[in-house]
Amino acid sequence: MSKKETKKDSRPKQNKRAADRSAVIMELFRSFPGKKYTLKNLASASGGNDKEGRYRTKEIVEAMKREGVIEEIAPGKFRLSTAQMPAYEGVVDLTPTGAAYVKVEGFDKDVFVDGRNTAHALQDDVVKLVIIRKKRNGDPEGEITQIIKRGDRQYVGTVELTRSHAFVRPSSRKMPYDIFIRTLVPGLHDGDKVVVRITEWPAETKSPVGEIIDNLGAAGDNDTEMHAILAEFNLPYKYPEEVEQAADAIPCEIPAAEYKKRRDFRGVTTFTIDPADAKDFDDALSIRRIGEDRWEIGVHIADVTYYVDENGIIEAEGRERATSVYLVDRTIPMLPEKLSNFLCSLRPGEEKLCFSAVFEMDSDLNIHSQWIGRTVILSDRRFTYEEAQKTIETGEGEYSEELLTLNTLAQKMRKERFRNGAVAFDREEAKFTLDEKGKPTGVYFKVQKEANQLIEEFMLLANRTVAEFVGKKRGAGANAERTFVYRVHDKPDPDKLAKFSNFILKFGYYFKPDAKGREISREINKLMKEIKGKSEENVISTLAIRSMAKAYYSTENIGHYGLAFRYYTHFTSPIRRYPDMMVHRLLARYLAGEGSADAEFYDRQCEHSSEMEVIAADAERASVKYKMAEFMLDRIGQEFDGAISGVSEWGIYVELDDTHIEGMVSTRDLTDDVYSFSEEEYALRGHRTGRTLTLGDKVRIKVKNADLARKQIDFELVGTIDFKTGTLKEYPSMTAAAKDSAIKDSHRKHRRK
């Protein structure tokens, strides 16, 4: 055979080898999309690392690079191009370290993204990402390839001034980067708290660039800090000028023609019962005897929608806010003050327009007739809860007969409600006494007494009645089903109940997690009675609440499990809740005989109102945490007893017995052992000693630090307290060398696993 023939015959083999090598390399990149390969790695894996193999590999890699199949992410290191990987869309949840978790619809778990791979994405950004690898536990890890939409978010932080520019150090743990400010605003001082909007983040810079949109004032000032909390949650702390002007322009006089359209209750005994510091009175009760063992009772609610134009800017502002916000020292009303505190506030001695539910009732709670419609009232008296309670307890005082009658009926309604399966949670709520500068000087507990329950039961009756009136089917036709806004609450999750049942066994309590229907609520109520007044009451009741579903607004009625109502809505607080305004408008529509409203519009508003309710509650908790930290500043170094109220991989949370103030003992400060977190046991477990620190354990702590900026209190663990004897068992400390040895031993055990 000639050389020419030999050469000719070898070409197909060479081409095949090249094709095989190319296919192997492509398969490597596609099988391990996040892995980085060198030419040497690829040559060895695809047929040989000799001179010719390296040459052929380089040719293949260069061609793939030109075609955009792979990318060189560092000199001599290649991986599959992100453009070749399946892309997903999700929302960013940023961590304090700069890493992120991306919530992707359809994924069981959020996708972890290392801080190096976030592409400068920030909290709530909508992003595109690819999965680059799976961790050892099977969880996905991703890389963000594109920011589709920046979250509409502002940040609160403290100013650090230089001569020509400034940096703002954000307060939020969801913003781990300082923000560079190029343009300074007049009157800015070092240490001021400001509100910042990010304007850009150039790829080559470490910090985003922002602009100051408001200077809140000096850090540490009470007004500054409360406004900062509102701004941190993107909640407004003042009204736009045009909204205030629109409110001021609303006439105060009631037109004469309006009286003729309404049922007149001005001659009926009527009063309000509210907290002592309340400024807006949005509900009143009227009562008159109309026969032997028969009363007419009216639940009168401020007719806010009479004053607010459905298409006006006040309505738009209220719809966006969706709720009033209650911080430790102030209320930020949903509606301007002229409406919430004056026009729509049912103040004594003033004629007011209302939407009312009126009942003819006997002492056995039989409702002989009911009426819903618009009214005009005149409140005779404004009671505080304390004043009404005194009359209930003593039987003496103004309108004592009326109050005692209402209270008797309310207590019967309450017993009937629990007999029907309502759930009772009576967790103590801590409140602060504040001085004139807003500094906390003491802690007290808000106690629900019969006066509170009186109002609660009649408001529940009105809410349920309105929901039934609209929601119950009335035959076939257009009015058979009508769009409405319900307050709904789903049944408890069985898995959560089972976990809760296992936990309370350690305290000697038994709970049947496999109970069906209303039997579950009876089991919970039985447990709540058993733990009443016990040291473990707060921990168990908190965990019981967490095992329940969350209530929300919806046009789809699934009932309210916690109240044991088939139909339920929020009708009674339109001054402070936008869903109640929607209910008033829909109720007026259906009373007038009009057809069903647009379901899609009300679906959107229910979802928005539910979201804003959660945000407002988070802001309220942040203000409480700030005051807790401020209160404990003067108590650093002091020791207190408490119970473990939460457990995480970072440490244990301890709630103090006497104040319910909560702080954290960091895992790194547990010096007697190396601890790991067990989610199933709600516990930290020591590797060397086997000691556990679990939810509900009684402990003694020392106050280590109170950080106002982070709204966080740091505790040191002094020891554990025996439940039965109350004796303290101090926790021993390890030497630094012993702890280092224990850490290494823990790592070795982890590797073997």
Buried (B, 14 or more C-beta within 10 A) or exposed (E): EEEEEEEEEEEEEEEEBBEEBBEBBBEBBEEBBBBEBBBEBBBBBBBBBEEEBBEBBEEBBEEBBEEEBBBEEEEEBBBBBBEBBEEBBBBBBBBEEBBBBBEBEEEEEBBBBBEEBBBBBBBBBBBBBBBBEEEEEEEBBBBBBBBEEBBEBBBBBBBBBEEEEBBBBBBBBBBBBBBBBEEBBEEBEEEBBBBBBBEEBEEEEEBBBBBBEBBBBBBEBBBBBBBBBBBBBBBBBEBEEEBBEBBEEBEEEBEEEBEEEBBEBBEBBBBBBBEEEBBBBBBBBBBBEEEEEEBBBBBBBBBBBBBBEEEEBBBBBBBEBBBBBBBBBBBBBBBBBBBBBBBBBBBBEEEBBBBBBBBBBBEEEEEEEBBBBBBBBBBBBBBBBEBBBBBBEEEEEEBEEBBEBBBBBBBBBBEEBBEEBBBBEEEEEBBBEBEEEBBBEEBEEEEEEBBBBBBBBBBBBBBBBBBBBBBEEEEEEEBEBBBBBBBBBBBBEEEBBBBBBBBBEBBEBEBEBEBEEBEBBBBBBEBBEBBEEEBBBBBBBBBBBEBBBEBBBBBEBEBBBBBBBBBBBBBBBBBBBBBBBBBBBBBBBBBEEEEBBEBEEBBEBBBBBBEBBEBBBEBBEBBBBBBBBBBBBEBEEEBBBBBBBBBEEEBBBBBBBEBBBBBBBBBEEBBBBBBBBBEEBBBBBBBBBEBBBBBBBBBBBBBBBBEBBBBBBBBBBBBBBEBEEEEBEEBEEBEEEBBEBBEEEBEEEEEEE
